[in-house]
Amino acid sequence: MRFVSDNVLAFITLILSSFLILRSSEVAKDQERTPPKIDLERVVERTENKSTQVLLTGDVMLGRNVMAKSLDLKDHFYPFRKVSEVLKHADITFINLENPIVSGCARHTDGFTFCTTPEIAKGIEESGIDVVSLANNHTQNYSQNGLNETLSFLEGKGILVTGVGELVTKEVEGTKFGFLGFDKAEVVYPKLTQTESNLIKDSASKVDVLIIAMHWGVEYQSIALPGIKELAAQLVSLGADIIVGHHPHWVQDIECFNETGSEYSEFSRNKNGCPADSKVVYYSLGNFIFDQMWSEETRKGMVVRLTFEKNRVIKEDLINTSIRNAGQPEVVN
């Protein structure tokens, strides 16, 4: 009898196991047919809190002694080698390029006619630079042919180019950033043409954030001239959200504007930056990559890293750089 009981028990166990296996299989199939529940509120919250980092630098010049040093070292990436990681980690990096890129650029170490070779210019792409302004007093150093070759090189690398009369845009996390550039260098009281004013107003209506690169002011000064500040106020009133200045080769002051641009206050900025919803003007970020090794001030630069949530700046980081080796900046803070 014990033998029979054991067999009956085994048979019952087998039946129950088969049933459980079959039931598990059916449940699994149901789960495959029914998608998992998603907490939509948390998804929306994560999406809304996504941020975008925009990086702004001082003047970039890859010619003259910068190019010569790169050639001597047989290292086309030399100018960017110590700062590329800073540039790459931003969603958008925006620079002012002070030299044409031409295939016939010969080695030279003096003079004010700048150029660099396509080989050395590859560092622009390899450093993750997204947008370049060509609105400066060296863009036409090799005439219209040099400008055309520069445009062809940059655009062929997928790099956006502004400062040649057109708005360029880049969208990140649903926010559309627009970029413009204008050259008003060595003019004490610079003025916009009507065409330029119209371009700014039209551009502001097409984007969420408008960033304008201004090549302006007078070289080797630490404070922006009154005429430059008047133009900054006008740019804000036309729709600029962020203005980044170049050309003085020294780092200059930073100012906060209200949205109309009708007023500005030198004491509105504190150690935490500008008040919320301000329009910010960085009058000059100094030299980022350059060969002006003859003074401490011309070796200094500032990189600005702005963190946006949608169209609002929620954080500003000011990163000091120094050109300790000819044409090669490095972070110093």
C-alpha positions, 0 to 999 in steps of 0.5 A: 500500500505504501508503494501505491500511495507514493506513486499516487502522490508522485502522479498528483505532483506531476499534474500540479507542476504541469498546471503551474508551468502552463499557467506561468506560460500564459501569464508571460504571454499576457505580459508580452501582449500588455505593455508595462505601465508608464508613469507619464508624470515622471516622464514629463518631469524628466523631459522638462528638466533636461538642460542644454549647455552652451559654451562661448570662447574668446578669439581663436586664431590658428595662423601665424605662430600658432600654425608654425608651432603646430607644424614644428611639432607635427601636431595639427591638434596642438592648439586644442590639446589641453582644452578640447575636453572642455569644448566637447562636453557642451551641447553647443560650442560657439567660437569666433574664428580670426583666420581664413582656412586656405589650402595655399597658406604658407608658414609665416610668423609675423604680419597681420594677414592671417590664415591656416591650413585645412590640416590644422583647422581639422582641430575645430571639428575634432574639438566638438565646435558646432558654430563659428562666427566669421564676423571679424576684421581678418575674414577677408585676409585672403579676399573672397576666394579665401572666404569661400574656401573657409566656408566650404571647409567648415560647412563640409565638416558640418559646422554652422557658420554665421557672421556672413549675413545669415542666421544659423540655428541649432535645436537641442532638447526642444529649444531652438538656439540662433546665432548671428555675428557682426563686425564693428571693430575699432569704431568708438560709437558703432551703429547698426545698419537698417538691414542688420537691425531687421535681421536681428528682429527677424531672427529673434522671432524665429528662435527661442534663444538668440546669441550674437557674437560682436567683433567690437571695441578697441584693442587692449582695454579692460572696460567696454567703451560707452559707445559699445554699451549703447550698442549692446542695449540696442541689440538687447532691445532688438531681441538678443538674449546673449551677446559675446564680444571679441577683438579687444584681446583682453577679458572685459566686464560683464553686464546684465540688461533688462529685456527692453535694453533701455537700461543697464546697471553696473551693480546688477551683477553679483557673485552669483551672476545676473538676476533671473531673466536678464540678457547678459553681455560678455563684452570681451572674452579675451584670447582663447587661442592666439599667439600674443605672448608678449603680455599677461593680459593677452594670454588670458581668456575666459570661457563661458558655460551657460546651462539652459532649461528651455530658454532660461539660463539656470547656471553660469560657469566662468572658466579662466584660461591661460596661454602658457605655451605659444598658441595653446590655452589651458584651464587655470581655475 
